[in-house]
Amino acid sequence: MWAAIAAGVIAAAYVGKLPPAIPLLREEFHMSLVAAGWVNSIFNTLAVSTAAFVGVLAGRYGALRFCGAGLATKVPGRALGAATQGEGQLFASRILEAGGFVAITVLAVSARYQACLLGHRVIPMHLLFFNVDGAVVDLRAKINRPRP
């Protein structure tokens, strides 16, 4: 379960890092505003178009395996993005990063849910969405409930 939480934290680090850098990228790579918009929006485009398909494949081959593949895809994507020399390489690096992001965000929930014991699934699912108040209420309810 903690591996899935760590994967989610790593994936979250990739969100929101590009929009503040768009003016600098446009200047450095001589990109048009349309090209910069595509580089920025590839995460959302890929997520909308592939999330259901990734979920079906993960159901067949295993969520944890796909989550690991997502992490393995993000590493070369980030390395390519750091060493990019042009607009095409930047776009390719964002596609790799987005593919890994989709795999992690779609499957980390399933991997965490499967990793928890049946009676203890509520609290980790609350923590997934950072609903700490709800997790504390559920924890207190489990502790204070009468024993049969």
Buried (B, 14 or more C-beta within 10 A) or exposed (E): BEBBBEBBEBBEEBEEEBEEEBEEBBEEBEBEEEBBEBBBEBBEEBBEEBBEEBBEBBEEEBBBBBBBBBBEBBEBBBEBBEEBEEBEBBBBBBBBBBBBBBBBBBBBBBBBBEBBEEEEBBBBBBBBEEEEEBBEEBBEEEEEEEEE
